Amino acid sequence: MPEDVTPPPAIEVKNLVKSYAGVAAVSDVSFTVQPGEIIGFLGPNGAGKSTTMRILTGFLPATSGTVNLCGVPVASNPDAIKRLIGYMPENNPLPEDMRVSEYLYYRGRLKEVPRRKLSDRIDEVLELCDLKRVRHRIIGKLSKGFRQRVGIAEAVLAEPAVIIMDEPTIGLDPHQILIVRDLIASLRGRMTVLISSHILPEIEVTCDRVVIINQGRIVASGTPNDLRREILGHSAYKLELSGEIAALAAVIAQVEPTLAITGQSEADEAGFCTFHLTTERDESLGEELLHALSNDPRFRLRGLARERPSLEDVFLAATRRTWEMVDRPTHK
């Protein structure tokens, strides 16, 4: 029997560099995306996200380094890459005078979708993107949200192996964002999706992993949970308490020596203060804290909850770390 052949990564970037007039916009970027994964590609404005994505799609040449899609080198096989990829750029240019279905038919023929299959495939993407009611509308008369969905429909039309989306939810209302989220999730396992977005809660819900870039370099990569542990390195708790507040630090230290109070509010009308606690321990300490505080007559406990840092917290910490490294003065 023939041995199983492991497919190549859907996206493989090695030591990617892009310079303009000697200034590096992307510097030694490397990452890998496996077939069927959904990856969030994050970074502040000017971090190198869009430059990297344009290189991945073949729209922009790299200064050095290699990019392969499904094992095919992007630099030397532009025609093959066009058949492997669906790309939705930010501010996606669409023809103002074409109807939605006409545009998708035109793009389908350019993408070499067989004529006998094209009509059915257009119906499928119109359904996926909730565009059936506007299929005969002129694109130039559509709202921003509908135009975004037309761009997504065009990107997935030929069922490419890799989909790259730059800010796919920009300009969408909350209902439309949910539609796009469900659409992207439906592609998991069938297509590889790389998404750049500033809407971090959407990335956290939708993506399997995230890659964070800042100042042209990868500063963090992994699942949101892994990055919380790696970058923030602590668990957090919110506590609502009244009583002998001065004794709190000693009591929580008996529960866990690394527990520390990092924030405290003023007392409210009922005399309760809100405290924020952090610890290096990743395991939940809620039960131990609840037992220690509720059984201590010096305290009245009104609330205790574990705070889960968001992807936004991770993003800010990862990018702040690189800015601090750059801004740190050097001493001769």
Order of alpha helices (4+ residues) and beta strands (2+ residues): beta-beta-beta-alpha-beta-beta-alpha-beta-alpha-alpha-alpha-beta-alpha-beta-alpha-beta-beta-alpha-beta-alpha-beta-beta-alpha-beta-alpha
